[in-house]
Amino acid sequence: MPSAALKELVAKLSKSGILLSAGTDSFEIEESGIENIASKLIERHKGDTTQSIVGKEELANVVKELELEKSPMIVEAIHESNFKPVAADIDAQYSIDASPEEASDGTVDSFVTYFRSRLKKITAILNNRSSLPRLAPNLETLGTYTAGRDVTILGMVSNKIATKNGNLLVILEDETSTAKLIFMHSSASPAAELFEQANAIVTDEVIAVTGKISGPFVIVKTIVWPDVPIKAKKQVKDDVAIAFISDMHIGSKLFMQDRFVRFLNWLNGGVEAKKELAGKVKYIVIGGDVVDGIGIYPKQAQDLSVLDIYTQYRMFLNFVEAIPDYIHVFVLPGNHDAVQLAEPQPSISKDMLDNFSKDNVHFVSNPCYLTLHGIEVLAYHGASLDSIIRAVPGCTYAYPERAMTEILRRRHLSPIYGFNAIVPSRNDSLVIDKVPDILNMGHLHRNGLSNYHGVNILNSGTWQDRTDYQVLLGHMPTPCIASIYEASRGDFTTVNFNS
């Protein structure tokens, strides 16, 4: 027999076209919570196009969530009394070079200024390439050159088209004019190799080419990307380590909380596996999507255990509180966090964090340069990786480090404009002006590690179980694996918290 409180809830929900299933008739709820329960359920099913029916499990989840909002869980990490971390006796040495908060009026002029900034910055990088032959002053001067002349030109890619003859036509532009580049399709080397390279060209990137004038075209001989020079490994005296994690998605039903608590216990010496390494951790970089957010995609409410964004962040801060105070934590936002979607993203605001403040916890922009004990880290959540994987042959979700290598070659964190939101500001702060020791990203929920020209490339994986969308794509995440960089050794170790 349904209670009076349950009958009242049924009446409130029915006004919004929501029904309770027969299995809920014995569910006990307090009369004082009816309004909040009804509001939560109505919010969850606001976008439903068919009749909404709430089962006993969903009703129980909403009641549990409301209890959590009143009193978020307290995380009690296991502190091992015999744990003597070496990092606790070493002074922190760090600096933060955050991306400036960019603004735009959205006019045509703002877009023109933005792309001019990109062209100017990457032109300067290419001009420093000692192997690059003497450049033509600009693309407009090509009209004065005779047929058969060898030229070296530079510009931004505005289009790439396969011709009816099977060749590749690439349109290059600068502030003065455009140039039509032809890459000949051939099975003979080296033309075949050049054609394969040309297939990796993406729109909006800046490249240089050498070639020969042929009528209105330049028949290309070589492509020169801005690329990164070969970088020597840094020597660090202190035996400290940097832990890299990302994409916890706290508030999602799929957040793997027990594994994350195990990671916190490990930092406190409460896990025996690689305990000595845990004692070296002096810094933690968290690469964004710390919470799952609200309204990020249609019907997200069905996938959430916590529908209140402030509660999601309170839960995150409770986890952060369990990290030892001698460890400095740097938190970037991601596309699920409560900041503007357009990049560069500002840090998560104090208002969202209820004015939380600890000397060892730093909320930074996305992207952000961090210098940690002399190791230069370029941290970026990685929303542009989706566009690179779609556009560049050989890049897949299974190997995020390949797409990250392509980003380094282009010296730009988001070379393809329009796929992920970018602020068209006066200064393109997504250009990789400074070559880091470590390029760190997340977003793809899969660990990836490699080294390119001496730059350590790391994708930090996730702490969320496989989603329905990932199942649909056939994407296999690698959850709950922390990557630890030992500064004195100059190499990574992975620690798996799944067992």
C-alpha positions as CSV (number, residue, x, y, z in Angstrom):
1,M,0.0,0.0,0.0
2,P,1.7,3.3,-1.1
3,S,2.3,5.8,1.8
4,A,0.7,9.2,1.8
5,A,4.0,10.8,1.0
6,L,4.4,8.5,-2.1
7,K,0.9,9.3,-3.3
8,E,1.7,13.0,-3.0
9,L,4.8,12.5,-5.1
10,V,2.9,10.6,-7.7
11,A,0.4,13.5,-8.0
12,K,3.3,16.1,-8.4
13,L,5.1,14.0,-11.0
14,S,1.9,13.3,-13.0
15,K,1.5,17.0,-13.7
16,S,4.8,16.8,-15.6
17,G,3.8,13.6,-17.4
18,I,6.0,11.4,-15.3
19,L,4.8,8.0,-13.9
20,L,6.2,5.8,-11.1
21,S,6.5,2.2,-11.9
22,A,4.6,-0.4,-9.9
23,G,7.8,-1.5,-8.1
24,T,8.0,1.8,-6.2
25,D,4.8,1.3,-4.3
26,S,6.6,0.1,-1.1
27,F,9.4,2.8,-1.3
28,E,9.7,4.8,1.9
29,I,10.3,8.5,1.6
30,E,10.0,11.4,4.1
31,E,7.2,13.9,3.5
32,S,9.6,16.7,4.0
33,G,11.6,15.6,0.9
34,I,8.8,15.3,-1.6
35,E,9.4,18.8,-3.2
36,N,13.1,18.2,-3.8
37,I,12.6,14.6,-5.1
38,A,9.9,15.8,-7.5
39,S,12.1,18.6,-8.7
40,K,15.1,16.3,-9.3
41,L,13.0,13.8,-11.2
42,I,11.3,16.5,-13.4
43,E,14.8,17.9,-14.2
44,R,16.1,14.5,-15.2
45,H,13.3,13.8,-17.6
46,K,12.8,17.3,-18.9
47,G,14.0,16.5,-22.4
48,D,12.2,13.1,-22.8
49,T,10.2,12.7,-26.0
50,T,8.3,9.6,-24.8
51,Q,6.4,8.8,-21.6
52,S,8.7,8.9,-18.7
53,I,8.5,6.1,-16.1
54,V,10.6,6.2,-12.9
55,G,11.6,2.9,-11.4
56,K,12.6,2.0,-7.8
57,E,16.4,2.2,-8.6
58,E,16.2,5.7,-10.0
59,L,14.0,6.9,-7.2
60,A,16.5,5.5,-4.7
61,N,19.4,7.2,-6.5
62,V,17.7,10.6,-6.3
63,V,17.0,10.2,-2.6
64,K,20.7,9.2,-2.1
65,E,21.8,12.2,-4.1
66,L,19.7,14.6,-2.1
67,E,21.2,13.2,1.1
68,L,24.7,13.7,-0.4
69,E,23.9,17.3,-1.2
70,K,23.1,18.0,2.4
71,S,26.3,16.4,3.6
72,P,28.8,15.4,0.9
73,M,30.9,12.4,1.7
74,I,34.1,12.8,3.7
75,V,37.0,10.9,2.2
76,E,39.3,9.3,4.8
77,A,42.5,8.3,3.3
78,I,44.6,5.6,5.0
79,H,47.7,7.3,6.6
80,E,50.5,4.8,7.1
81,S,52.3,5.8,10.3
82,N,55.6,4.3,9.1
83,F,55.5,6.1,5.8
84,K,58.4,8.5,5.5
85,P,58.0,10.3,2.1
86,V,61.2,11.8,0.8
87,A,59.2,14.5,-1.0
88,A,58.0,15.9,2.4
89,D,61.5,17.1,3.2
90,I,62.1,18.8,-0.2
91,D,61.0,22.4,-0.8
92,A,58.6,22.8,-3.7
93,Q,59.9,24.7,-6.7
94,Y,57.2,25.6,-9.2
95,S,56.0,28.4,-11.4
96,I,52.7,28.8,-13.3
97,D,52.5,30.5,-16.7
98,A,48.7,30.5,-17.3
99,S,47.0,31.3,-20.6
100,P,45.6,34.9,-20.5
101,E,41.8,35.2,-20.3
102,E,40.9,36.1,-23.9
103,A,38.0,38.1,-25.1
104,S,36.4,38.7,-28.5
105,D,33.7,40.8,-30.0
106,G,32.9,38.1,-32.6
107,T,33.3,40.4,-35.5
108,V,35.0,39.5,-38.8
109,D,37.9,41.7,-37.8
110,S,38.4,39.7,-34.7
111,F,38.8,36.5,-36.7
112,V,41.1,38.2,-39.1
113,T,43.3,39.4,-36.3
114,Y,43.3,36.0,-34.6
115,F,44.5,34.2,-37.8
116,R,47.1,36.9,-38.4
117,S,48.5,36.3,-34.9
118,R,48.7,32.6,-35.7
119,L,50.4,33.2,-39.0
120,K,52.9,35.7,-37.5
121,K,53.9,33.4,-34.6
122,I,54.4,30.2,-36.6
123,T,56.1,32.1,-39.4
124,A,58.7,33.2,-36.8
125,I,59.1,29.6,-35.8
126,L,59.6,28.5,-39.4
127,N,62.1,31.3,-40.1
128,N,64.3,29.9,-37.3
129,R,64.6,26.6,-39.2
130,S,68.2,26.6,-40.5
131,S,67.3,23.9,-43.1
132,L,64.6,26.1,-44.7
133,P,65.7,27.7,-48.0
134,R,65.3,31.4,-48.6
135,L,61.6,32.3,-48.5
136,A,59.7,34.4,-51.0
137,P,58.8,37.7,-49.4
138,N,55.0,36.8,-49.6
139,L,52.6,34.9,-51.8
140,E,51.7,38.0,-53.9
141,T,55.3,38.0,-55.4
142,L,54.6,34.6,-57.0
143,G,52.9,36.4,-59.9
144,T,56.2,38.0,-60.9
145,Y,58.1,34.7,-61.1
146,T,58.7,32.9,-64.4
147,A,57.6,29.3,-65.1
148,G,60.1,26.7,-64.0
149,R,61.5,28.8,-61.2
150,D,62.2,27.1,-57.8
151,V,60.5,28.8,-54.9
152,T,60.0,28.4,-51.1
153,I,56.8,29.8,-49.8
154,L,54.9,29.9,-46.5
155,G,51.3,30.4,-45.6
156,M,48.2,29.1,-43.9
157,V,46.2,26.2,-45.4
158,S,42.7,27.3,-46.3
159,N,41.6,24.2,-48.3
160,K,42.6,20.7,-49.4
161,I,41.0,19.1,-52.4
162,A,41.5,15.8,-54.3
163,T,41.5,16.6,-58.1
164,K,39.8,14.4,-60.8
165,N,43.3,13.3,-61.8
166,G,44.0,11.9,-58.3
167,N,46.4,14.7,-57.4
168,L,46.1,16.8,-54.3
169,L,45.4,20.5,-54.5
170,V,46.2,22.6,-51.4
171,I,45.3,26.3,-51.2
172,L,47.8,28.3,-49.2
173,E,47.2,31.9,-48.2
174,D,48.9,34.8,-46.4
175,E,47.9,38.5,-45.9
176,T,48.7,39.3,-49.5
177,S,47.4,36.5,-51.7
178,T,46.9,32.8,-52.2
179,A,48.9,30.0,-53.9
180,K,47.7,26.7,-55.4
181,L,49.9,23.8,-54.5
182,I,49.9,20.6,-56.4
183,F,51.0,17.2,-54.9
184,M,51.3,14.7,-57.7
185,H,49.8,11.3,-57.1
186,S,52.5,8.7,-58.0
187,S,53.5,5.2,-56.9
188,A,57.2,6.0,-57.5
189,S,59.4,7.2,-54.7
190,P,60.0,10.0,-53.6
191,A,56.8,11.4,-55.1
192,A,54.7,8.7,-53.4
193,E,56.2,9.6,-50.0
194,L,55.5,13.3,-50.5
195,F,51.9,12.5,-51.5
196,E,51.5,10.5,-48.3
197,Q,52.8,13.4,-46.3
198,A,50.5,15.8,-48.0
199,N,47.5,13.7,-47.0
200,A,48.4,14.7,-43.4
201,I,48.0,18.4,-44.1
202,V,45.1,19.9,-42.2
203,T,43.2,23.2,-42.7
204,D,44.3,26.3,-40.8
205,E,47.8,25.0,-40.1
206,V,50.8,27.0,-41.2
207,I,53.4,25.2,-43.4
208,A,56.2,26.0,-45.7
209,V,56.9,24.2,-49.0
210,T,59.5,24.2,-51.7
211,G,58.5,23.7,-55.3
212,K,58.6,24.8,-58.9
213,I,56.3,27.3,-60.6
214,S,54.1,25.8,-63.3
215,G,51.5,28.2,-64.7
216,P,49.1,29.1,-61.8
217,F,50.4,26.3,-59.7
218,V,53.4,25.4,-57.5
219,I,54.4,21.8,-58.0
220,V,55.6,20.8,-54.5
221,K,58.8,19.1,-53.8
222,T,59.0,19.2,-50.0
223,I,56.8,20.1,-47.1
224,V,58.3,21.8,-44.0
225,W,56.3,21.8,-40.8
226,P,57.2,24.2,-37.9
227,D,58.0,21.1,-35.7
228,V,60.0,21.0,-32.5
229,P,63.7,20.8,-32.3
230,I,65.4,17.9,-30.6
231,K,65.4,18.6,-26.9
232,A,68.0,17.3,-24.4
233,K,66.8,15.5,-21.3
234,K,66.7,17.7,-18.2
235,Q,68.9,16.8,-15.3
236,V,67.2,17.2,-11.9
237,K,69.1,16.6,-8.7
238,D,66.2,16.1,-6.2
239,D,64.5,12.7,-6.3
240,V,61.0,14.0,-6.7
241,A,58.1,12.8,-9.0
242,I,55.2,14.3,-10.8
243,A,51.9,12.4,-10.9
244,F,49.6,12.9,-13.9
245,I,45.9,12.1,-13.8
246,S,42.8,13.4,-15.7
247,D,39.1,12.9,-16.4
248,M,37.7,11.8,-13.1
249,H,34.1,12.8,-14.0
250,I,33.0,13.0,-10.4
251,G,29.2,12.9,-10.3
252,S,28.9,10.4,-13.0
253,K,27.4,7.0,-12.2
254,L,30.5,5.5,-13.8
255,F,33.1,7.4,-11.7
256,M,35.3,4.7,-10.3
257,Q,35.4,6.0,-6.7
258,D,36.9,3.0,-5.0
259,R,39.9,3.0,-7.3
260,F,40.4,6.8,-6.9
261,V,40.3,6.4,-3.1
262,R,43.0,3.7,-3.6
263,F,45.1,6.2,-5.4
264,L,44.7,8.7,-2.5
265,N,45.6,5.9,-0.1
266,W,48.7,5.2,-2.2
267,L,49.8,8.9,-1.9
268,N,49.5,8.6,1.9
269,G,51.5,5.4,2.1
270,G,48.5,3.1,2.6
271,V,49.1,0.9,-0.4
272,E,52.2,-1.4,-0.5
273,A,52.6,-1.4,-4.3
274,K,55.4,0.9,-5.4
275,K,55.3,2.6,-2.0
276,E,58.8,4.1,-2.3
277,L,57.6,5.8,-5.6
278,A,54.5,7.3,-3.8
279,G,56.9,8.9,-1.3
280,K,58.6,10.8,-4.2
281,V,55.5,12.5,-5.5
282,K,55.8,16.2,-4.9
283,Y,53.4,17.4,-7.6
284,I,50.1,16.3,-9.2
285,V,48.8,17.6,-12.5
286,I,45.0,17.0,-13.0
287,G,44.2,17.5,-16.6
288,G,40.5,18.5,-16.6
289,D,37.0,17.1,-16.5
290,V,37.3,16.7,-12.8
291,V,33.5,16.6,-12.6
292,D,31.0,15.2,-15.1
293,G,29.1,18.5,-15.2
294,I,25.4,19.3,-15.9
295,G,23.8,19.5,-19.3
296,I,26.9,18.7,-21.2
297,Y,25.1,16.4,-23.7
298,P,21.4,15.4,-24.2
299,K,19.8,13.3,-21.4
300,Q,23.0,13.5,-19.3
301,A,20.9,13.5,-16.2
302,Q,20.2,9.8,-16.7
303,D,24.0,9.1,-16.4
304,L,24.5,11.1,-13.2
305,S,24.6,10.0,-9.6
306,V,24.8,13.7,-8.6
307,L,22.7,16.3,-10.5
308,D,24.0,19.4,-8.6
309,I,27.2,20.9,-10.0
310,Y,28.1,22.5,-6.7
311,T,27.8,19.1,-5.0
312,Q,30.0,17.5,-7.6
313,Y,32.7,20.1,-6.9
314,R,32.3,19.7,-3.1
315,M,33.0,16.0,-3.6
316,F,36.1,16.7,-5.7
317,L,37.4,19.1,-3.0
318,N,36.9,16.4,-0.4
319,F,39.1,14.1,-2.4
320,V,41.7,16.9,-2.8
321,E,41.7,17.4,1.0
322,A,42.9,13.8,1.4
323,I,46.1,14.6,-0.6
324,P,49.1,15.2,1.7
325,D,49.8,19.0,2.2
326,Y,53.4,18.7,1.0
327,I,52.2,17.7,-2.5
328,H,51.3,20.6,-4.8
329,V,48.2,20.0,-6.9
330,F,47.5,21.8,-10.2
331,V,44.0,21.5,-11.6
332,L,43.0,22.4,-15.2
333,P,39.4,22.6,-16.4
334,G,38.1,20.5,-19.3
335,N,35.0,20.6,-21.5
336,H,32.9,19.0,-18.7
337,D,33.8,21.6,-16.1
338,A,31.8,24.7,-15.2
339,V,33.9,27.2,-17.2
340,Q,33.5,28.7,-20.7
341,L,33.8,26.0,-23.4
342,A,35.9,28.1,-25.8
343,E,39.7,27.8,-25.4
344,P,41.8,29.0,-23.7
345,Q,39.6,28.2,-20.7
346,P,40.0,30.2,-17.5
347,S,40.6,28.4,-14.2
348,I,37.6,27.0,-12.3
349,S,36.2,30.0,-10.4
350,K,36.3,30.3,-6.6
351,D,32.5,30.9,-6.6
352,M,32.1,27.4,-8.0
353,L,34.5,26.0,-5.4
354,D,32.8,27.8,-2.5
355,N,35.9,29.9,-2.1
356,F,38.0,26.8,-1.3
357,S,41.6,27.7,-0.6
358,K,44.7,25.7,0.3
359,D,48.3,26.8,-0.3
360,N,49.2,23.6,-2.0
361,V,46.2,23.5,-4.4
362,H,46.3,25.6,-7.6
363,F,43.5,26.1,-10.1
364,V,45.0,27.0,-13.4
365,S,43.9,27.7,-17.0
366,N,43.6,25.3,-19.9
367,P,46.2,25.3,-21.4
368,C,48.9,26.1,-18.9
369,Y,52.7,26.0,-18.7
370,L,54.0,24.7,-15.4
371,T,57.6,24.5,-14.4
372,L,57.9,21.8,-11.7
373,H,61.4,21.4,-10.2
374,G,62.8,22.6,-13.5
375,I,60.7,20.3,-15.6
376,E,58.6,22.3,-18.1
377,V,55.1,20.9,-18.5
378,L,52.7,22.0,-21.1
379,A,49.3,20.8,-19.8
380,Y,46.2,20.9,-22.1
381,H,42.9,19.1,-21.6
382,G,43.0,18.0,-25.3
383,A,39.6,18.7,-26.9
384,S,41.3,19.2,-30.2
385,L,42.5,15.6,-30.3
386,D,39.1,14.6,-31.8
387,S,39.7,16.8,-34.9
388,I,43.3,15.6,-35.4
389,I,42.2,11.9,-35.2
390,R,39.5,12.6,-37.8
391,A,41.8,14.5,-40.2
392,V,45.3,12.9,-40.0
393,P,45.8,9.3,-41.4
394,G,47.2,6.9,-38.9
395,C,45.8,8.7,-35.8
396,T,43.3,6.7,-33.8
397,Y,41.7,6.8,-30.3
398,A,43.6,3.7,-29.4
399,Y,46.9,5.6,-29.6
400,P,46.4,9.2,-28.4
401,E,50.2,9.8,-28.4
402,R,50.1,9.8,-32.2
403,A,47.7,12.7,-32.4
404,M,49.7,14.5,-29.8
405,T,52.8,14.1,-31.9
406,E,51.0,15.7,-34.8
407,I,50.1,18.6,-32.6
408,L,53.8,19.1,-31.7
409,R,54.8,19.0,-35.3
410,R,52.3,21.8,-36.1
411,R,53.4,23.8,-33.0
412,H,49.7,24.5,-32.2
413,L,47.4,22.9,-29.6
414,S,44.3,23.2,-31.8
415,P,45.4,23.7,-35.5
416,I,42.0,22.9,-37.1
417,Y,39.7,25.8,-36.4
418,G,36.0,25.3,-35.8
419,F,35.8,21.7,-34.4
420,N,36.3,22.7,-30.8
421,A,35.5,26.2,-29.7
422,I,38.4,28.7,-29.7
423,V,38.2,32.4,-28.7
424,P,39.1,34.4,-31.8
425,S,41.2,36.9,-29.8
426,R,44.0,39.3,-30.8
427,N,46.6,36.8,-29.6
428,D,46.6,33.1,-30.5
429,S,47.8,31.7,-27.2
430,L,47.4,28.1,-28.4
431,V,50.6,28.3,-30.5
432,I,53.3,26.2,-28.8
433,D,55.9,29.0,-28.5
434,K,58.0,27.3,-25.9
435,V,59.0,23.6,-26.4
436,P,58.1,21.7,-23.2
437,D,59.9,18.7,-21.5
438,I,56.5,17.1,-21.1
439,L,53.3,17.5,-23.2
440,N,50.4,16.3,-21.1
441,M,46.8,15.9,-22.2
442,G,43.7,14.0,-21.3
443,H,40.2,14.0,-22.8
444,L,40.4,10.7,-24.7
445,H,40.2,8.5,-21.6
446,R,43.1,6.3,-22.7
447,N,46.7,6.3,-21.5
448,G,49.3,6.9,-24.1
449,L,53.1,7.5,-23.7
450,S,55.9,8.2,-26.2
451,N,58.8,10.5,-26.8
452,Y,59.2,12.8,-29.8
453,H,62.4,14.8,-30.4
454,G,63.1,14.5,-26.7
455,V,59.6,15.8,-25.6
456,N,57.8,13.3,-23.4
457,I,54.3,12.8,-24.6
458,L,51.6,11.7,-22.1
459,N,47.9,11.2,-22.3
460,S,46.6,10.7,-18.7
461,G,43.6,8.4,-19.2
462,T,40.6,8.5,-16.9
463,W,38.9,7.4,-13.7
464,Q,35.5,6.8,-15.3
465,D,34.3,3.4,-16.5
466,R,33.4,2.8,-20.2
467,T,30.4,4.8,-21.3
468,D,27.6,3.8,-23.7
469,Y,28.9,6.3,-26.2
470,Q,32.4,4.7,-26.1
471,V,30.9,1.3,-26.5
472,L,29.0,2.6,-29.6
473,L,32.4,3.9,-31.0
474,G,34.3,0.8,-30.1
475,H,36.6,2.9,-27.9
476,M,38.3,1.1,-25.0
477,P,39.4,3.5,-22.2
478,T,42.2,2.6,-19.8
479,P,40.9,3.7,-16.4
480,C,42.6,4.2,-13.1
481,I,46.2,4.2,-14.3
482,A,48.4,7.0,-12.9
483,S,51.5,8.0,-14.8
484,I,54.4,9.1,-12.5
485,Y,57.4,11.1,-13.9
486,E,60.6,10.6,-11.8
487,A,62.5,13.8,-12.4
488,S,66.0,12.6,-11.4
489,R,65.6,9.6,-13.7
490,G,63.9,11.4,-16.5
491,D,61.3,8.7,-17.2
492,F,57.8,7.6,-16.5
493,T,56.4,4.7,-14.4
494,T,52.8,3.7,-14.5
495,V,50.8,2.6,-11.4
496,N,47.7,0.6,-12.0
497,F,45.0,1.0,-9.3
498,N,42.5,-1.5,-10.8
499,S,43.7,-4.3,-8.5
